[in-house]
């Protein structure tokens, strides 16, 4: 099932991308901006029947 494959991809890469972007966010826009983007991603994922590892929706 494609949804399961995409969820597996999100489970691996979403936390890694977030961790990789943290130093950049702290230096540029601040942690709050990165957290807002992560929350927006979580909402979009939920609309598709997927879940974010970092943000409960």
C-alpha angles and dihedrals in degrees: 000000000000093000091059091049092049091047090051089051092048091048090057104035106033094066091042093051091048092050092047092051096047097086091047092048092048091051096044121022103359134253092279092064092053090048090052091053091048091051091050089051090051090054092050091048091050091053087057093049093256132116138224119229094216107041126051110215 
